[in-house]
Amino acid sequence: MPLIPEEPQIHESAQGPRATPANSRTAPTPHPVPGPRPAAPSRPGRPGPPRATAPAQRTPRDVAAKPGPPAPATTAAGSATAQIQLVPAPAEGALDAAEEAVDLLLESGRAPGDILVVTTGDPHPWAAHELSFGEESYWAQHDAGDDVFYADAAAVGRAAVRPVVVVAVNGGSEAADASALATSHTRAGALLIVCGEPQRINPVLGAGV
C-alpha cells in the first residue's frame, strides 16, 4: 500500500510583539503651549467716590424776595408781621444760643435756605471765613438760597427776605442793636428769633415779647 506522504505540519513559530491596533492606543495628554493667557473679564467698577461734604439741600418752601433797600430803623416791628421769639442769653453766649436755635429749626423740618442768621457784634466764623474770599463769592452763596446764611448786622439790609431770621445780640451799641433788630424783623417772613439779654432787647422789641 503506497504511503501517502504526510502533510507537513506547520508549527507556529514564537510570536513576536504584536502591533497594538491604532484604535486601542491611548492618545497622549496634550500639554498647554506656553503663551499669553486670555485677559480675564473685567469686573463692574465701583461707583465713584461720594461727593464731598456737601450737606443735603432741600427746596426752600418760600421763594426769597429780591434784596431791597434797608428798612427804616425807627421801630422794631416796622411793616413786618413775623412772630417774634426771645431766647434769653448773655452777650457772650448769644451766638451759641443762635446756633442751637438753628439746629432746632432744621430738626423740625425747616430747609437750610429758609434761615438767615444775623450777628450784632463779632461776625459768625463762617461769615468771616467766606468773606476772606471776597464779597462777590460770599453774596453769591446768599443769592443761591440753598443753605443757612450768616450776615453781620451792618449788611443785613442787603439780605433778602427769608422765612426765619435768627439774631444773635452778641455785642455792639444799643443804637446798632435797635437798627439791626428793626431791619432783621423786616427780613423775617414768618419768624424772628432774638438771642440775647432780655433787658437789652425788650426796650427795642417791646415788653409784650
Secondary structure, 3 states (H helix, E strand, C coil): CCCCCCCCCCCCCCCCCCCCCHHHCCCCCCCCCCCCCCCCCCCCCCCCCCCCCCCCCCCCCCCCCCCCCCCCCCCCCCCCCCEEEEEECCHHHHHHHHHHHHHHHHHCCCCHHHEEEEECCCCCHHHHHHHCCCHHHHHHHHHHCCCCEEEEHHHHHHCCCEEEEEEECCCCCHHHHHHHHHHHHHHEEEEEEEEECHHHHHHHHCCCC
